Amino acid sequence: MIERLAIIGVGLIGGSLARALRAANAVGEVVGCGRSLDNLEKAHELGVIDRFTHDPGEAVAGADMIFLAVPLGAMRTVMAAIRQRLDTAAVITDGGSVKGSVVADALAVFGAMPPRLVPGHPIAGTECSGVEASFAELYAQRRVILTPLPETDPDALNRVTRMWETCGAEVTTMAVAHHDEVLAATSHLPHMLAFSLVDALAQMRENDEIFRYAAGGFRDFTRIASSDPVMWRDICIANREALSAMLARFGVEMTGLAESIRRGDGVHLLEIFERAKSARDRYVDSAP
C-alpha cells in the first residue's frame, strides 16, 4: 500500500499509474504536480489525483512514493526542486525512456546516486498525451524495465517492483547502458522512421494527394509520428550515441535495399522479406 503518491507530470503515463493503483486499491492519497493548471484541474475533476500544486517540492513533502513523469529535458530541474523536501524513507522512480541521462541528472543533483532512487521505464504508451488520455489498463500485460545500480536499496527496488506488478505489468531488470541500446533499436528508431517519413512526404509538392490516398498501412506505421515532439526531441538528445549508431546501421540497410531494387534483384529482395516476415511472426507469437 502506498500511503501518499506524488506524481510529477500528470499526463498519460503518470495519470495511468494513478488510475491503475486506485483501481487496485493500492494507494491512499495522490498528489499531482505540473505546469498546466488546466491539466491539473482536469486530473482532479476526473479523480486521478486528490490535490495538486505547481511546486515539485511541495508535492513530494510527506510522500512515500514519488514518480517522475516529466520529459527527460526537465528531469534535472525537477530533481533539484525536490531534493530538500524528500522524506528519508521516500522511494523515487521515473518513467524516462533513456536511463543513462536520468542517472547522470541524479549524480549532478545529489552528488551520488540516492539509494532510494530506482530508475525505471514502463514500455507502454499511446500517441495521445494529457491526463484525459490516461486509463487504468495501460500497463496491464506490458513490460516495465527497472535499471537498479549497485547503490540501489533492495527495499526500494522491491517496492517499485510491487507497484508496477500491482498495475498488471511484467517487471524485468536491466543494466542502464544495455537498456538504452535496446530501446534505441526497438522504440527510438521506429519513431525516427515515422517522423522522418511523414516529414519527407509533407515536403513534397504533391503531399496533399499523397496523404489523401494513403492506405491503412501508412496510417498504422506513421501513427507514432503524432507523439509529443518535445518529448522525442529530448529522447534523441539524451540517447544520441546509441540512437545515432542505430540510425547509421539502418542507413546501410536502406542503401543496400535501394541498390537491390535498382538492380531488380528479386532473389535478394525475397530473401530480405522472408527473413523479416519470419522474425516478425516469431515476435508476435511470443509477445505477451
C-alpha positions in Angstrom: 0.0 0.0 0.0 1.4 3.4 -1.0 0.2 5.9 1.6 0.9 9.1 -0.5 2.0 9.0 -4.1 3.4 12.2 -5.7 3.3 12.3 -9.5 5.3 15.0 -11.1 3.8 15.2 -14.6 0.2 14.1 -14.6 -0.2 13.1 -18.2 -0.8 9.8 -20.0 2.0 7.9 -18.1 1.6 9.4 -14.7 -2.2 9.6 -14.9 -2.5 5.9 -15.9 -0.3 4.9 -13.0 -2.6 6.7 -10.6 -5.7 5.2 -12.2 -4.2 1.7 -12.1 -3.2 1.9 -8.4 -6.6 3.4 -7.5 -8.4 0.5 -9.3 -6.3 -2.0 -7.3 -7.0 -0.1 -4.0 -3.2 0.2 -3.6 -2.8 3.9 -2.9 -4.1 6.4 -0.4 -3.6 10.0 -1.4 -2.3 11.0 -4.8 -0.7 14.5 -5.2 -0.2 15.8 -8.7 2.2 18.4 -9.9 2.7 20.0 -13.3 2.8 23.3 -15.1 -0.6 23.3 -16.8 -3.4 24.4 -14.4 -6.0 23.2 -16.9 -4.5 19.7 -17.0 -4.2 19.5 -13.2 -7.8 20.7 -12.7 -8.9 18.1 -15.2 -6.9 15.4 -13.4 -8.6 16.4 -10.1 -12.0 16.6 -11.8 -11.5 13.0 -13.2 -10.5 11.7 -9.8 -7.0 10.8 -10.9 -5.4 13.0 -8.2 -6.7 14.2 -4.8 -4.9 17.6 -4.8 -2.3 19.4 -6.9 0.4 22.0 -6.8 2.8 23.7 -9.2 5.7 23.3 -6.8 7.5 19.9 -7.0 9.0 20.4 -3.6 5.5 20.8 -2.0 4.2 17.8 -4.0 6.8 15.4 -2.6 6.6 16.5 1.0 5.4 13.6 3.1 5.2 11.3 0.0 6.4 7.7 0.4 6.4 7.1 -3.4 7.4 9.6 -6.0 7.0 9.1 -9.7 8.8 11.5 -12.1 6.9 11.5 -15.4 8.4 14.6 -16.9 10.3 15.0 -20.2 13.9 14.0 -20.0 15.0 17.6 -20.5 13.2 18.6 -17.4 14.3 15.8 -15.1 17.4 17.5 -13.6 15.4 20.7 -12.8 12.7 18.6 -11.0 15.3 16.6 -9.1 16.9 19.8 -7.9 13.5 21.2 -6.9 12.6 18.2 -4.7 16.0 17.4 -3.2 15.5 19.3 0.1 11.9 18.2 0.6 12.2 14.4 0.4 11.4 12.2 3.4 14.3 10.0 4.2 12.2 6.8 3.5 10.7 8.1 0.3 11.2 6.0 -2.8 11.7 7.8 -6.1 11.3 6.2 -9.6 10.7 7.6 -13.1 9.3 6.8 -16.5 12.0 8.2 -18.6 12.8 6.4 -21.9 16.6 6.9 -21.5 18.1 5.7 -18.3 21.7 7.0 -18.8 20.5 10.6 -18.8 18.4 10.1 -15.6 21.3 8.6 -13.8 23.6 11.5 -14.9 21.0 14.0 -13.8 20.7 12.3 -10.4 24.5 12.3 -9.9 24.7 16.0 -10.9 21.9 17.0 -8.4 22.6 14.7 -5.5 26.3 14.2 -5.8 25.8 10.4 -5.7 23.1 8.0 -6.6 20.4 8.2 -3.9 19.8 4.6 -2.6 16.1 5.1 -2.7 16.0 6.2 -6.4 15.1 3.3 -8.8 15.4 4.3 -12.4 12.6 2.7 -14.4 10.8 2.7 -17.8 7.3 1.4 -18.5 7.2 0.1 -22.1 3.7 1.4 -22.7 2.0 4.4 -24.2 0.0 5.7 -27.0 0.4 8.6 -29.4 -2.0 10.7 -27.2 -1.0 12.8 -24.3 -2.5 14.6 -21.3 -4.4 13.2 -18.3 -7.6 12.7 -20.4 -5.7 10.1 -22.4 -4.8 8.1 -19.3 -6.5 4.8 -18.4 -6.1 2.2 -15.7 -5.3 -0.7 -18.1 -2.4 1.0 -19.9 0.2 -1.2 -18.1 -1.7 -4.5 -18.0 0.4 -7.2 -19.5 3.1 -4.7 -20.6 6.7 -4.7 -19.6 8.4 -2.4 -17.2 12.2 -2.2 -17.1 14.0 -1.2 -13.9 17.7 -0.4 -14.0 18.9 -0.5 -10.4 22.5 0.4 -9.7 24.8 -1.2 -7.1 23.8 1.6 -4.7 20.1 0.9 -5.0 18.4 0.0 -1.8 16.8 -3.5 -2.2 13.8 -2.4 -0.3 13.2 0.5 -2.7 13.7 -1.8 -5.7 11.1 -4.3 -4.2 8.6 -1.5 -3.5 8.8 -0.2 -7.1 8.6 -3.7 -8.5 5.5 -4.4 -6.5 3.9 -1.1 -7.5 4.2 -2.0 -11.2 3.1 -5.6 -10.7 0.0 -4.2 -8.9 -0.7 -2.4 -12.2 -0.6 -5.7 -14.1 2.9 -5.2 -15.6 5.7 -7.7 -16.1 8.8 -6.2 -14.4 12.3 -7.0 -15.5 15.7 -5.5 -14.6 18.5 -4.5 -16.9 21.8 -2.6 -16.9 21.5 1.1 -17.7 23.6 1.1 -20.8 22.0 -2.1 -22.2 18.6 -0.6 -21.7 19.5 2.5 -23.7 20.9 0.3 -26.5 17.8 -1.9 -26.6 15.4 1.0 -26.6 17.3 2.8 -29.3 16.6 -0.2 -31.6 13.1 -1.1 -30.6 11.5 2.2 -29.7 13.5 5.2 -30.6 14.5 4.1 -34.1 10.9 3.3 -35.2 9.8 6.7 -34.0 12.6 8.4 -36.0 11.5 6.5 -39.1 7.9 7.5 -38.7 8.7 11.2 -38.1 11.2 11.4 -41.0 8.9 9.6 -43.4 5.9 11.9 -42.7 8.2 15.0 -42.8 9.7 13.9 -46.1 6.3 13.3 -47.7 4.9 16.5 -46.3 7.7 18.5 -48.1 6.8 17.0 -51.5 4.8 19.2 -53.8 2.2 16.5 -54.2 1.8 16.0 -50.5 -2.0 16.6 -50.5 -2.5 13.8 -53.0 -0.1 11.5 -51.3 -1.8 11.8 -47.9 -5.3 11.6 -49.5 -4.5 8.2 -51.0 -2.6 6.8 -48.0 -3.8 3.4 -47.1 -4.2 1.7 -43.7 -0.6 0.5 -43.6 0.7 4.1 -43.9 -1.7 5.3 -41.2 -0.7 2.4 -38.9 3.1 2.8 -39.5 3.1 6.6 -39.1 0.7 6.7 -36.1 3.6 7.3 -33.7 4.6 10.4 -35.6 1.7 12.1 -33.7 3.6 11.6 -30.5 4.8 14.6 -28.4 7.6 16.4 -30.4 9.2 17.9 -27.3 9.4 14.5 -25.6 11.0 13.0 -28.6 13.5 15.8 -29.1 14.6 15.2 -25.5 14.9 11.4 -26.1 17.0 11.9 -29.2 19.4 14.2 -27.3 19.6 12.0 -24.2 20.2 8.8 -26.1 22.1 10.3 -29.0 25.1 7.9 -29.0 23.1 4.7 -29.1 20.4 6.1 -31.4 22.8 7.7 -33.9 24.7 4.4 -34.2 21.4 2.6 -34.8 20.4 5.1 -37.4 23.7 4.7 -39.2 23.3 0.9 -39.2 19.8 1.2 -40.6 21.0 3.7 -43.2 23.4 1.0 -44.5 20.5 -1.4 -44.7 18.4 1.1 -46.6 21.2 1.8 -49.1 21.6 -1.9 -49.7 17.8 -2.3 -50.2 17.7 0.6 -52.6 20.5 -1.0 -54.6 18.8 -4.3 -54.8 15.6 -2.6 -56.1 17.5 -0.6 -58.6 19.1 -3.8 -60.0 15.9 -5.7 -59.9 17.4 -8.4 -57.7 14.3 -10.3 -56.9 16.2 -13.1 -55.2 17.8 -10.8 -52.7 14.6 -8.9 -52.1 12.7 -12.1 -51.4 15.4 -13.2 -49.0 15.1 -9.9 -47.1 11.3 -10.0 -47.0 11.1 -13.7 -45.9 13.7 -13.2 -43.2 11.8 -10.1 -41.9 8.5 -11.9 -42.0 9.8 -14.8 -40.1 11.3 -12.6 -37.4 8.2 -10.5 -37.1 5.9 -13.6 -36.9 8.1 -15.0 -34.1 7.9 -11.7 -32.2 4.1 -11.6 -32.5 3.7 -15.2 -31.4 5.9 -14.7 -28.3 4.6 -11.3 -27.3 2.6 -11.1 -24.1 
